[in-house]
Amino acid sequence: KVAELTELLRADGHDIRRLDLGGGLGIPYESNNQHPPSPKEYCALIAEKVGHLGCEIEIEPGRFIAGNSGVFVSEVIYVKQGEDREFLIVDGAMNDLIRPAMYDAHHDIVPINAPAAGTEYQAYDVVGPVCESGDTFAKGRSLAPLKAGDLIAFRSAGAYGAVMASEYNTRPLVPEVMVKGDQFAVIRPRPSLEDIINRDIIPQWW
């Protein structure tokens, strides 16, 4: 459609030299059954569809790069047995990764310590500690058995965690840690409650 529109506009006298093709590349939120095209495949498709136009091509693959580069790590607070299901209550919440609460987005959840071969999985509702019905990461998610103190990771959180996070319910933002091989560094520390409160300024006339 973009190629057809470009040719139509050129025929009408417009000098079209640049095409912005947007993001284009998805990321595998569900690693078991999603296989987005690779950058090489995407570039081949671009060349096939618009290469004959001789335009400068702009693409925005930020989510593809940043999304898969980050994980959100959370600790299990406790496992609660409900009437018909088990709840995995973690210390992360909707303010840290809001996509599941906002529009039921899927993020793979994996234990930091891989389970032993042959481990039987069970279904959990994975929820946060904020007293909100929307503070839910997953319902009926099949996971290896977990207990208080275990660490889990939400995959593909790199493009969303930091930029969409908030301090709702006076929950300090999580620290950000950059990792390269066996090296790591805290690149954004967790603010203290005092840091949050001290941002407020009371007017002199109050």
Secondary structure, DSSP 8 states (H G I E B T S, - for coil): -HHHHHHHHHHTT----EEE--------SSTTT-----HHHHHHHHHHHHGGGT-EEE---HHHHHHHH--EEEEEEEEEE-SSSEEEEES--TTTS-HHHHH-----EEESS---TT---EEEEEE-SSS-TT-EEEEEEEE----TT-EEEESS-TTTHHHH---GGG-----EEEEETTEEEEEE----HHHHHTT----TT-
